[in-house]
Amino acid sequence: MSVFCGTDFSESADVAARVAAGIAARLGLPLELVHVHETELPESPGGLWPERSQVERRLSEQALALQSVFGAEVTPSLEQGAPHEVLARRGQRADARLIVVGSLGKTRQELWLLGSVAERVVQAASVPVLVVREAAGLEAWLRGEKTLRILVGVECTALSRTALAWANALRRIGPADLIVARIAWPAEEHDRFGVSTPVPLDHLRPELEAPLVRELEAWAGEEGRGAPGSTTFVVRAGWGRVDGHLTQVASETGADLLVVGTHQRAGIARLWQGSVSRGVLHCAAMSVACIPQSKGSRA
């Protein structure tokens, strides 16, 4: 098994590479540090062109530095193509465990329309993708200096169960507190439980909130119990977009990492049905892990 990390040598990518190396070291896995150049770096008859040689040297130096600090086996890899396509392709390898990217990498064309490299990797990858944004908590956790706080956004579906299991598996690396959060639409839930009107707009009535939390705990089953760290359950009323409510709960609870499942809808389906993972990537202040429904969704 391997961890893959994309780098464009930016500050954001450097932070992601440190987190990736720390995770790889704690899991006892090799790390492949991948730099993808969008245009070809050709070789001349007499040897490498200076630009390619410089990129390879810089990539090798970064790999050696990470290996020296974290102790993981780090292999540099230089490729050509669209960064998100190359990284997603790496994630299709049988030994792929996790892809780690920084939050600010951009493609060159129409950045605001096409989205970041991170977003497009999430859309295409068949394994979990960790998008590193605010890394202080993650790095302190990897050093054994703190308990990680993880908020898992769920919808009581099979995909959400996969995301919860992935988050719980992070406790193999170090202690972590899980906050399992579900956003409930008040009108629908009051009707489902037969609670009389009026329906409050900004919260759930007490006689409804308690059974919803018990329902969430029953759905989660034994996931998260008995592992280092606590597991709490939160049901929050929400109107409109779920991603905004999830990121608000994550901020309020001091989460270092927000974990969500991703359906990886494309085109019209994504626009029509919305994408919680895409919305979270856009507005979350903390790092985000997006978990697809696949056999590779293991921490």
C-alpha positions as CSV (number, residue, x, y, z in Angstrom):
1,M,0.0,0.0,0.0
2,S,1.1,3.6,-0.7
3,V,0.2,7.2,0.1
4,F,0.4,9.6,-2.8
5,C,0.9,13.4,-2.5
6,G,0.8,15.9,-5.3
7,T,3.2,18.9,-5.1
8,D,3.6,22.0,-7.2
9,F,6.3,23.3,-4.7
10,S,3.9,26.0,-3.4
11,E,3.6,26.7,0.3
12,S,0.3,24.9,0.4
13,A,1.7,21.9,-1.3
14,D,4.7,21.8,1.1
15,V,2.3,21.7,4.1
16,A,0.3,18.9,2.4
17,A,3.6,17.0,1.8
18,R,4.5,17.2,5.5
19,V,1.1,15.8,6.5
20,A,1.3,13.1,3.9
21,A,4.8,12.0,5.1
22,G,3.6,12.0,8.7
23,I,0.6,9.8,7.9
24,A,2.7,7.5,5.8
25,A,5.3,7.1,8.5
26,R,2.7,6.4,11.2
27,L,1.0,3.8,9.0
28,G,4.4,2.2,8.0
29,L,3.7,2.9,4.3
30,P,5.8,4.4,1.5
31,L,5.0,7.9,0.2
32,E,5.1,8.8,-3.5
33,L,5.7,12.5,-4.0
34,V,4.3,13.4,-7.4
35,H,4.9,16.6,-9.4
36,V,2.9,16.9,-12.6
37,H,4.1,19.4,-15.2
38,E,1.2,20.4,-17.6
39,T,3.6,20.9,-20.5
40,E,6.2,18.5,-21.8
41,L,9.7,18.8,-20.4
42,P,11.7,17.3,-23.3
43,E,15.1,15.7,-23.3
44,S,17.7,16.9,-25.7
45,P,20.1,14.6,-27.6
46,G,22.9,15.6,-25.2
47,G,20.9,15.1,-22.0
48,L,18.1,16.7,-20.1
49,W,16.9,20.3,-20.8
50,P,17.8,22.6,-17.9
51,E,14.2,23.1,-16.8
52,R,13.5,19.4,-16.4
53,S,16.8,18.8,-14.6
54,Q,15.9,21.7,-12.2
55,V,12.5,20.3,-11.5
56,E,13.8,16.8,-10.9
57,R,16.5,18.1,-8.6
58,R,14.0,20.1,-6.6
59,L,11.6,17.2,-6.3
60,S,14.4,14.8,-5.2
61,E,15.6,17.3,-2.6
62,Q,12.1,17.6,-1.2
63,A,11.7,13.8,-1.0
64,L,15.0,13.4,0.8
65,A,14.1,16.2,3.3
66,L,10.7,14.6,4.1
67,Q,12.3,11.1,4.5
68,S,14.9,12.6,6.8
69,V,12.4,14.3,9.0
70,F,9.5,11.8,9.1
71,G,11.3,8.5,8.5
72,A,8.9,7.3,5.8
73,E,10.3,5.9,2.5
74,V,9.7,8.8,0.0
75,T,9.9,8.3,-3.8
76,P,9.9,11.3,-6.1
77,S,7.9,11.0,-9.4
78,L,7.8,13.6,-12.2
79,E,5.0,13.2,-14.7
80,Q,3.4,15.2,-17.5
81,G,-0.3,15.9,-18.1
82,A,-3.3,17.4,-16.2
83,P,-2.5,17.2,-12.5
84,H,-5.9,15.9,-11.4
85,E,-5.9,13.2,-14.1
86,V,-2.5,12.0,-13.1
87,L,-3.2,11.9,-9.4
88,A,-6.6,10.2,-9.9
89,R,-4.9,7.6,-12.1
90,R,-2.3,7.0,-9.4
91,G,-5.3,6.4,-7.0
92,Q,-6.5,3.6,-9.3
93,R,-3.5,1.5,-8.6
94,A,-4.0,-1.6,-6.6
95,D,-1.7,-0.4,-3.8
96,A,-3.2,3.1,-3.5
97,R,-4.4,4.0,0.1
98,L,-4.7,7.8,0.1
99,I,-4.1,10.9,-2.0
100,V,-3.0,14.0,-0.2
101,V,-3.1,17.5,-1.9
102,G,-2.9,21.1,-0.8
103,S,-6.0,23.3,-1.0
104,L,-4.7,26.0,-3.4
105,G,-3.4,24.2,-6.5
106,K,-5.0,25.5,-9.6
107,T,-5.2,24.5,-13.2
108,R,-4.4,27.2,-15.8
109,Q,-7.6,27.5,-17.6
110,E,-10.6,29.4,-16.2
111,L,-9.8,28.7,-12.6
112,W,-13.0,30.0,-11.1
113,L,-15.1,27.8,-13.4
114,L,-13.2,24.6,-13.5
115,G,-12.2,24.6,-9.9
116,S,-9.0,23.7,-8.1
117,V,-6.8,20.7,-8.7
118,A,-7.9,19.5,-5.3
119,E,-11.6,19.6,-6.2
120,R,-11.0,17.8,-9.5
121,V,-9.0,15.1,-7.9
122,V,-11.8,14.5,-5.4
123,Q,-14.2,14.3,-8.4
124,A,-12.1,11.7,-10.2
125,A,-10.3,9.6,-7.5
126,S,-11.4,6.1,-6.5
127,V,-9.6,6.4,-3.1
128,P,-10.0,8.9,-0.2
129,V,-8.6,12.3,-0.8
130,L,-7.3,14.5,2.0
131,V,-7.2,18.2,1.1
132,V,-4.9,19.9,3.6
133,R,-5.9,23.5,4.5
134,E,-5.2,24.4,8.1
135,A,-2.6,21.8,9.1
136,A,-1.5,22.8,12.6
137,G,-3.9,20.4,14.3
138,L,-3.0,17.5,12.0
139,E,0.7,18.0,12.4
140,A,0.5,18.2,16.2
141,W,-1.6,15.0,16.2
142,L,0.9,13.2,14.0
143,R,3.7,14.3,16.5
144,G,1.6,12.8,19.3
145,E,1.0,16.2,20.9
146,K,-2.8,16.4,20.8
147,T,-6.1,14.5,20.2
148,L,-7.4,15.1,16.8
149,R,-11.0,16.5,16.5
150,I,-12.8,15.0,13.5
151,L,-16.3,16.0,12.4
152,V,-18.0,13.4,10.2
153,G,-20.9,14.7,8.2
154,V,-23.4,11.9,7.6
155,E,-26.8,11.2,6.0
156,C,-27.4,7.7,7.4
157,T,-26.5,6.1,4.1
158,A,-24.0,3.4,3.1
159,L,-21.7,6.1,1.7
160,S,-21.8,8.0,5.1
161,R,-21.1,4.7,6.9
162,T,-18.0,4.3,4.7
163,A,-16.9,7.9,5.6
164,L,-17.5,7.2,9.3
165,A,-15.5,4.0,9.2
166,W,-12.6,5.8,7.5
167,A,-12.6,8.5,10.1
168,N,-12.7,6.0,12.9
169,A,-9.7,4.1,11.4
170,L,-7.6,7.2,11.8
171,R,-7.5,6.3,15.5
172,R,-4.9,3.7,14.5
173,I,-2.5,6.6,14.0
174,G,-3.4,8.5,17.2
175,P,-6.2,9.3,19.5
176,A,-9.1,11.2,17.9
177,D,-12.4,12.6,19.1
178,L,-15.3,12.0,16.6
179,I,-18.2,14.3,16.2
180,V,-20.8,12.6,14.1
181,A,-23.1,15.3,12.7
182,R,-26.3,15.1,10.7
183,I,-28.1,18.1,9.3
184,A,-31.9,17.6,9.5
185,W,-34.6,19.5,7.6
186,P,-37.0,20.6,10.4
187,A,-40.3,20.4,8.3
188,E,-39.5,16.9,7.1
189,E,-38.4,15.6,10.5
190,H,-41.3,17.1,12.4
191,D,-43.7,15.5,9.9
192,R,-42.0,12.1,10.1
193,F,-42.2,12.0,13.9
194,G,-45.7,13.5,14.0
195,V,-44.7,16.5,16.0
196,S,-47.4,19.2,15.9
197,T,-46.9,22.6,14.4
198,P,-45.6,25.3,14.5
199,V,-42.2,24.2,13.2
200,P,-39.3,26.4,14.3
201,L,-37.1,27.7,11.6
202,D,-33.7,27.7,13.3
203,H,-33.8,24.7,15.7
204,L,-35.4,21.3,16.4
205,R,-38.0,21.1,19.2
206,P,-36.6,19.2,22.2
207,E,-39.1,16.3,21.8
208,L,-37.7,15.8,18.3
209,E,-34.0,16.4,18.8
210,A,-33.5,13.7,21.4
211,P,-35.0,10.8,19.3
212,L,-33.1,12.0,16.3
213,V,-29.8,11.8,18.2
214,R,-30.8,8.3,19.5
215,E,-31.6,7.3,15.9
216,L,-28.2,8.5,14.8
217,E,-26.4,6.6,17.5
218,A,-28.3,3.4,16.6
219,W,-27.4,3.9,12.9
220,A,-23.7,4.3,13.8
221,G,-23.7,1.1,15.8
222,E,-20.4,0.2,17.4
223,E,-18.4,2.4,15.0
224,G,-16.1,4.6,17.1
225,R,-16.8,2.9,20.4
226,G,-13.9,1.5,22.4
227,A,-11.2,3.4,20.5
228,P,-8.9,6.1,21.8
229,G,-11.0,9.3,22.0
230,S,-14.6,10.2,22.5
231,T,-17.6,9.9,20.1
232,T,-20.4,12.4,20.2
233,F,-23.5,12.7,18.1
234,V,-25.1,16.0,16.9
235,V,-28.2,16.6,14.9
236,R,-28.6,20.2,13.8
237,A,-31.6,21.8,12.1
238,G,-30.8,23.2,8.6
239,W,-32.5,24.8,5.7
240,G,-30.9,25.0,2.3
241,R,-27.4,23.8,1.6
242,V,-26.1,21.1,3.9
243,D,-22.4,22.0,3.3
244,G,-22.7,25.4,4.9
245,H,-24.3,24.0,8.0
246,L,-21.7,21.2,8.2
247,T,-18.8,23.7,8.0
248,Q,-20.4,25.9,10.6
249,V,-20.8,22.9,13.0
250,A,-17.2,22.0,12.3
251,S,-16.0,25.5,13.2
252,E,-18.1,25.7,16.3
253,T,-16.8,22.3,17.6
254,G,-13.2,23.2,16.8
255,A,-12.7,20.4,14.3
256,D,-9.3,19.9,12.8
257,L,-10.7,17.7,10.0
258,L,-14.0,17.5,8.3
259,V,-14.8,14.1,6.7
260,V,-17.6,13.7,4.1
261,G,-18.6,11.0,1.6
262,T,-18.6,12.0,-2.1
263,H,-21.0,10.6,-4.7
264,Q,-18.7,12.0,-7.4
265,R,-21.6,13.2,-9.5
266,A,-20.7,14.9,-12.7
267,G,-22.2,17.4,-15.2
268,I,-25.9,18.1,-14.9
269,A,-26.4,15.7,-12.1
270,R,-23.9,17.5,-9.9
271,L,-25.4,20.9,-10.7
272,W,-29.0,19.7,-10.2
273,Q,-28.6,17.7,-7.1
274,G,-25.8,19.7,-5.6
275,S,-22.6,18.4,-4.1
276,V,-21.9,18.5,-0.4
277,S,-18.3,17.6,-0.8
278,R,-17.7,20.3,-3.4
279,G,-19.4,22.9,-1.2
280,V,-17.4,21.8,1.9
281,L,-14.2,22.1,-0.1
282,H,-15.1,25.7,-1.1
283,C,-16.1,27.0,2.3
284,A,-14.4,24.9,5.1
285,A,-11.7,26.6,7.1
286,M,-10.2,23.3,8.2
287,S,-8.7,20.3,6.2
288,V,-11.3,18.1,4.5
289,A,-11.2,14.4,3.6
290,C,-13.6,13.2,0.9
291,I,-14.4,9.5,0.9
292,P,-15.8,7.7,-2.2
293,Q,-17.8,4.6,-2.0
294,S,-15.1,2.1,-3.1
295,K,-13.0,-0.7,-1.9
296,G,-10.1,1.7,-1.4
297,S,-11.8,3.7,1.3
298,R,-9.5,2.7,4.2
299,A,-7.4,4.9,6.4
